[in-house]
Amino acid sequence: MKDINVKELKERLDKEEELFVIDVREEAEYEDFNIGAELIPLGQLPQVLEDLEDYKDLEIVVHCRSGARSAAAKEILAKAGFAKVRNLEGGMLEWQKQFA
């Protein structure tokens, strides 16, 4: 799937659309600033894929600080059969630039 920008994600979250948003940063980064996503650090993602099976048919948005780790997360999820995965372009840096 095509990646998503911060404006589109914010609009969809504000409308409470059904999305599963995963933050693949580390816990300390998440504690500093987060948008309420499910925290699953990138290094732990392969170990929890089975736990995410219920979300396989949902649109999933992955994000990190800048977009690099979430691009890797998108690839991991896609290889595991998750078809509707989008990376947040620019990550939390772009989010804070637009909305802080």
C-alpha atoms as one frame of an Amber mdcrd trajectory, in Angstrom:
protein
   0.000   0.000   0.000   0.968   3.603  -0.536   2.493   5.302   2.497   0.553
   7.905   4.479   1.428  11.488   5.414   0.886  13.063   8.822  -2.040  15.248
   7.719  -4.001  12.277   6.383  -3.271  10.198   9.477  -4.308  12.995  11.833
  -7.560  13.545   9.917  -8.357   9.837  10.031  -7.525   9.567  13.740  -9.661
  12.634  14.467 -12.557  10.938  12.639 -11.874   7.815  14.733 -11.545   5.660
  11.625 -10.647   2.034  12.195  -6.857   1.889  11.953  -4.261  -0.023  13.908
  -1.329   2.312  14.538   1.970   0.826  15.699   4.851   2.879  17.100   8.103
   0.974  16.493  10.338   3.342  18.470  11.921   2.459  21.802  10.081   2.912
  25.089  12.004   6.059  26.108  11.141   7.734  22.789   7.497   6.764  23.242
   7.438   8.175  26.776   8.866  11.491  25.521   6.107  11.922  22.925   3.462
   9.656  21.424   0.153   9.823  19.580  -1.460   6.920  21.403  -0.286   4.157
  19.092   0.483   0.618  20.236   4.156   0.518  21.245   5.979  -2.428  19.668
   9.694  -1.614  19.321  11.083  -2.738  15.958  13.391  -5.309  17.565  10.390
  -7.010  19.205   8.104  -6.979  16.166   9.138 -10.374  14.716   8.412 -12.057
  18.063   4.861 -10.675  18.334   3.588 -11.276  14.786   1.334 -14.108  15.979
  -0.253 -11.743  18.517  -1.167  -9.373  15.675  -3.099 -11.927  13.598  -6.431
 -10.330  14.593  -5.318  -7.146  12.805  -4.376  -8.833   9.522  -7.414  -7.467
   7.661  -7.211  -3.968   9.146  -5.267  -1.080   7.727  -2.084  -0.793   9.774
   0.008   2.365  10.021   3.540   2.004  11.368   5.613   4.943  12.520   8.902
   5.788  14.195  10.981   8.907  14.667  11.712   9.675  11.005  10.386   6.817
   8.881  13.381   4.471   8.559  12.526   1.949  11.278   8.873   1.978  10.300
   9.861   1.220   6.688  11.630  -1.886   8.022   8.548  -2.714  10.126   6.323
  -2.375   7.059   8.522  -4.885   5.235   8.441  -7.344   8.173   4.652  -7.140
   8.350   4.234  -7.445   4.584   6.411 -10.577   4.498   4.232 -12.023   7.287
   1.104 -11.597   5.154  -0.206  -8.239   6.371  -1.422  -6.659   3.126  -2.676
  -3.249   4.297   0.423  -1.715   5.898   1.388   1.923   5.442   4.444   3.792
   6.693   3.996   7.272   8.174   6.125   9.567   6.030   8.490  11.638   8.171
   7.447   9.917  11.394   7.099  11.760  14.673   9.545  14.452  13.572   7.129
  15.474  10.810   4.112  15.079  13.117   5.625  17.449  15.688   6.656  19.906
  12.986   3.070  20.018  11.640   1.068  19.856  14.866   3.211  20.918  17.828
